[in-house]
Amino acid sequence: MDRQREEPMVKPEFGYVTPENICLLTDLYELTMADSYYRRNKNQRVVFDLFVRGMPPCRNFYVFAGLEQVLYFLENLKFSYDAIDYLRSLNLFSDEFLRFLKDFRFTGDVYAMEEGEIFFPNEPVVRIEAPLIEAQIVETFLLNTVNFQSAIASKAARVIIAAKGKGCVDFSPRRDHGADAALKVARASYIVGFMGTSCVVAGKVYGIPVFGTMAHSYVMSFPSEIEAFRAFVEDFPNNSVLLIDTYDTIEGAKNAIKVAKEMEKRGRRLRGVRIDSGDLLTEAKEVRRLLDENGLGYVKIFLSGDLNEYKIHDLLEKGAPCDFFGVGTEMGVSKDAPALGGVYKLAQDETGPRIKLSKGKVTLPGIKQVYRIFSPEGTMVKDVIALEEEKIKGIPLLKKVMESGKVITSVPSLEEIRESFSQRLSSLPEPLKSITKHHDYKVDLSQGLSELIEKLKHSPH
């Protein structure tokens, strides 16, 4: 049984969206509507807006993320022969429509906020101007991508605020909702300030720094805790963080101190210790005292274990002497607000501006721009959603990023997005940075947009 295994251990059909079938990452009704449009020669140019409805009390702002993946998808979208064969097998679609899909490409224009931009409810973050069939088919992918990454980025940004400059590492892959989610969580958290991730594939794909310590199972696999520590620092002398809470945190700290002193004799230094359970505040204080008493002020304390922005805020308010936080489940699934209410709605067609009047779900009609107004000191004051032709004093947030199906701007690196977000966060009003209290930010509708809404409300449909 020593022959090399050639076939993959996990085949794509067991859960992976391959490049050949990414075109099918859409809701069925997008395609049935598209077929109906095609049969009835309804493929005029339209405008759709992607925006988020409402904001829960546990958020004061959102962070836009996922644009890079959206643009790549749109520029490369096509229907493979295999995908078309599958659609034919459903016995739903006309032969003419399936032939149309063989040469399908996205040819529209895209306007979007920059990744890392702070935004608020009802503001378009992406605007699609394209033939109706194209605009309809791409809806699901756009919402899937932007909703998830923006939800995670918005949660992770709050963690960064709460950490007050302490380093944060994404520890979420084992609790994220799938392999693709783990990769996107690492990306979204990094652009808002996380120093890195435990997810190795994110390091390879995105160049995000990767971090890791050890598990309790490593410590338990040795006859004693100190033997586990000695083995680990021998194998990784330049990058050792010891997990000290497997049995008793304080005794674990004392064992780590012994090992750190042994390392010093060899000209090495223990990088840090990690506490993953128990009363993190009390134990961190005692561990810090023991380290300092033994001349180990350089050894860092890493805290983890079901952390979120509320717990981090509380720990630091009470003086927890820590240097880094590992944040996993709560951030990786955005536990307190796991579903961003992003929607994608028709704003204009060949007849002019369109409005949806469903109770509680009224949309904003027409081709729009979002303007941000700042104080002389550079602090955000308010946003204005206006019709594109209106003249509004402020910084326009929607920029043209794709024309005729081709990306027309350079895609910023994650480091550039990260730096831009840091600058945006510094301009956010202080009340909106609160972790414990909800504050609203003013978003006005322009006079022209308000008048258009009233006109359409009272016109026949």
N, C-alpha and C positions, 0 to 999 in steps of 0.2 A: 504493500500500500504506500510505496514511496514515490509513485508517479506524480508529477506536478498537476495540480488541479487547474484546468484551463477555463472552465465556465465560471461566471461570476457567482459569488455566494448569494447575492441578492439581485434578482432580476428587476429591470425597470418597471415591469408591470405590477410589481408588488409595492407600489406606492410612490414612485418617482415620476415627476413631470419632465419628460425628455424634451429636447429641442424640437423633435418631430411632432409632439402633440401639445406644445405650449399654446398653439392656436386654439385648442379646444378648452382652454381654461376660461370658459365663459358660461353664463347661464343659458340653458336651452332656449329660453324665450328671446334672447338676443338674436339667435340665428333664425328662429321662426318669423320674428318680426322682419328681419333683414330679407328673408325669402319673400315675404308678402310685399315689402317695399319694392323688391326687384320685379316681381310679377306685375306690379301696378305702375312701374316706371316712376317711383317716388325715390329719387336719389339726389334731390336738390341739396345745395350747400346749407348747412345748419350750424348753430352754435350751442354747445353744451357747457355747463359749468359744473365743476366738482367743488363742493363746499361741505362744511360740517354744520349740522343742525345742533344748536344748543350747547351748553357746557354744564357738566355736573358740579356740585358744590366742592368737590375735591380737586378741582382744577381752576386756575386763574387765567391760563393761556394755553395755547397749543403750539407745537413745533412741527413744521412741515418737513417730511422726509419721504424718500422713495422716488424722487424725480429721475435719478439716473437710470433706475430700472425701467421706469415708464418710457423714457425716450429710447432706450435700447430695444424694448419690446416693439414700440411703434415703428421704428426704423427697419426692423428685421422681420416683421410679421408677415407670414405667408402660410397657406394651407398645404400641407404635404399630401401626396397621393394617398398615403395610409390614412390620414385624417379624413379626407374626402370619402374614401371607401367606407370608413366607419359611419359617417353621416348618411351615406347612401343606404347602409344596412338598417337604419332606423325607419326607413319608409315614410319619412315625413316631408322631405324636401323635393322640390321640383328639379328635374334634370338640368334645366336651364340655369338655375341658381347654383347647382353644384359645378357646372362648367364655368360659371362666373368666378367661383372661389379659386379655381386653378390659377388664375392670373391676379388674384386679389393682392393688393398692397395698400398700405395707409398712405394717402397723398395729402393729408390735411396740414393745417398750421396749428401750432400749440403755443399758448401763452401760459406762463407759470410764475409763481413766486420762486425765489431761489431756495434751494434746500437749506435747512437751518433757519429759515425765516420764522418769526413768531407771528401767529395769526389768531383770529377770533371767529366766533360763529357767524355763519352766513356770508363770509368773505370768500369769493372764488379763489382757490389756490391753483387750480388748473382750468384753462379754457381751451376747448377743442373747437376748431372751425374746420369742418370737413364735409364731404358728401354724407348724406344721412346714413347710408348702410355702413360706411366705415366708422362713423361716430358711434353708431349703436353697438357694433360688434366689439369694440374695445372697452366698453363700459366696465365689465366685470373685472378684467385685469387691473384697470386703473384703480378701482375702488379697493380691490384686494390688496394692492401694493401700498397705496397711499394711506388707507385706513390703518393698516397694521403698523407700518413703520412710523407713522405720525403719532399713533397711540403710545408706542414704546418710547419714542424720542421725547414726548411730552412728559411721560412718567419719569424717565431717566433724568430729564432736566431738573425736576423737583428734587431728585436725590442729590444732584450736584449742588443745588442751592443749599440743601440741608447740611451737606458735608463741609461747607465753609472752607474749601481749599484742601481738605483731606483727600487723598487719592481713593478712587472708587474703581473696582474691577467687576466686570460682568461675570457672575458665577451661575448663570441661568440655564445653560444648554440642557441639563438633565431634566428640567421641568418645563422647558419651552414646548409649544404645541407642534412638534415636528422638526425634522432636520432643516428645512428651509427657514422655519421660524428662528431657529437658533442662530443661523447665519445673519439673518436680518436684525435680530436683537443686538448682536455684537456690533453691527454697523451703525444702527440707530443710536445706541448708547454712546458709541465712540464719538459721533459727530457733536454730541452735546457736552462732552467733557470727560467721559470715563477714560481712564488711563489705559485700559486694555480689556482683554477677555480671557477666560479659560478655554474658549473654543478654538482648537488648533486650526480647523479648516478656515476660520475667519482670518487667522493670521496669514494663511497661504493665499486666500482669495483676495483679501483687501489690504494686506500689509499691516493689520492691526497688531500691536504688541500683545503677546500671549504671556499669561502668568499662571502659576500653579504652586501648590505647597505639597501636601500629602494627605492621605485619607486615614481615618481611624483604623481601617483594615490593615494598613501598612504597619502601624504601631502594634496592633494585636497579633501580627504574624511573627513577631519576635518574642523570645522568652521573657523579655522585660522591656519597659518603655525606654530606659536609657540605652539599651543595646540597639533599639530601633533608631534612636536619635544619632548614635555614633555611626551606625551604618550609613545613614542618609547623608550626614555631613562629610563622610569620607568619599561618598560617590559624587556629591554635589557641593564641593567645598566653597564655591564662589556664589552660590545662590540657594542657600538653605533657609527655609522658614519652617519651624517645627510646630506641629499641631500638639498642643499641650493639655487638651481637655479629655483625652480618651478615658482616663480613670479618675483622676483628681487634678483639677487645674493647678492648684498651688504646688502640689508635689511635682506635677509636670513642669512647672516653671523652674523649680529647684533642679530638676534633672537637666533642663535646657541650660541653666546657668553653669552646671558642671561641664557640660559639653562645650559651651561657649568658651570657658576658661581653658579647656584642653585645646581648642582651636587657636586661641591666642598664642599658646606656646609654639604652635606650628606656623605662626605668622598669618593666620586666617581670622575671619570675623563672621560670627553668626549674623545673618541678615535680619531675622525676625522670628517672632512667635505668633501663633494664631490661636484665638479662643473662639470656639464655634457653638458653645452652649452655656447654660447656666445664667447666673446674674452677671451679665457682661460688664456692667458698671462697676460693681464691687470687685469682681475678679480682675478687671483691667487695672484698677487702682492698686490692688495688692501686688499684682505682677510687675507693674511699673516700679513700685517701691523696692521690690526684691532685686530687680535688674539694676536700678540705680545704686542701691547699697553695695552691689558687687562690681561697681565700675563698668557696667554694661549699658550706659546711657545711649549708646549708638544702636542698640538692638530695638527694632521697631515692633510695635504691637498691631496685629492685624485682627480685626473683628469680623465675624460672619455669623450666619444662623438666622434665617428668616427676617433679614433686615429690610426696612423700607425707609422712606424719607421721614416718617413720623418718629420711628425708633431712633434713627440717627440724630434727628433734631433733639430729641429728649436726652440721648446719651451725651451729646456735646454741651447742652445747656447745663447738665449736672456735672460737667467737668471730667468726662471719661478721657483718660490719657491714651488716646489711640492715634495711629498714623494713617491707617488704611482701612477701608471697608470692602468686604466682598458681598455683593448684592445679587441675589439669585431670583427665586420664584416671584417675589412681589413685583420686581421690575420686569422680568422676562415675560410675564403674562399681563402686566399692568393690572394687578389684581383688584384695585379699587375702582377702576374704570376700564374694563377689559374690551369694550366694544366702542370704537369711535363712530359717531353717527354721521359718517361721510356719505353724501348722496351725489348723484350725477343727473342733472336735470336740463331739459331743453329750455333755452333762453331766447332763441330766435330761429325762424325758418324763412322760406321765401315770401311768406305773407307779412313778415315783420316780427316785432317782439312778441314772445309768448309767455304766458303766466299760468301757473297752477294755483287753483283756489281752494284746494282741499283744506278742510278745517284743521288748523294747527300745522299745515304743511305748505303754506303759501310761498311761492318762489319769487325771485327777483328777475324781472324780464330784461331783455335787451343785451347788447354788448357792453360789458362793464369793465371798469378799472377800479383798483383799490389804492387809495392815497393815504399815506401816513404823515401826520403832522407832529413835529418835534418842538420842544421848548428851546429857547436860546442856549440852554445848558446841554442840549442833546438828549433830553428825556422824552420818551413817547408821551404825547398828549391825547391824541385821538386818531381814529381812522375814519375815512369817508369812502363809502361805496358810491360810485358815480357812473353815469353813462360815459362811454369812451369819448364822445365828442365834447363833453363839458370841460371847462377850464377850472381846475381846482388847484389851490395852492397846497403843495405837499409833495412827497416822494412817491412816484408810482411804483407799486410792488409787482405788478404783473408784467413780465418781459417776454418778448417773442424768442422762443428757444428752438422752434422747428418750423420749417417752411416747405411746403409741398412734399412732406414726408421725410425730409432730411434735417438732421440736427444742424443748426447754424451757429451755435455758440460752443466755445470750448467747455467741456464738462469739467468742473472743478474737482480737485483731489479731495479726499476725505480730510486731509490736513487743512486745506483751504476752507472747506465747509465748517470745520471745527473752529477755526479762527473767526470766521464770519459770525457763527452763532455766539461765540464769547462776546463779541462786540455788541451784538443785538441784545444779549442778556444784560449787559451793562446799561443799556438805554431803557430797560423795562422799569416802570415806576416801582418804587420799593414796596408799596402795598401788594402788588401782584406777585412779589417774590415770597409772600407769606406761605408757610407750609400749613398752618393751622386755621387760617381764616380765609373765607371766600371774598374776593373783591371783583367788581365788574369794571371792565375797560370800555370807554365810550366808543361806539361805532355808529356813525351817523349815515343816513341816506341823503344823497344830494337832492337839491330841489328838483332837478330834471327827472331823476329816477322816481322820486316820490310822486311827481305829477303823472308820470307814465303809469305807475302802479294804479293810481286812482282812475285813470282813463280806461285801463284795461279791465278793471273790476266792474265797470259799468257799461262795457261794450258787449255786444252779442258774441258768442263763441261758436 
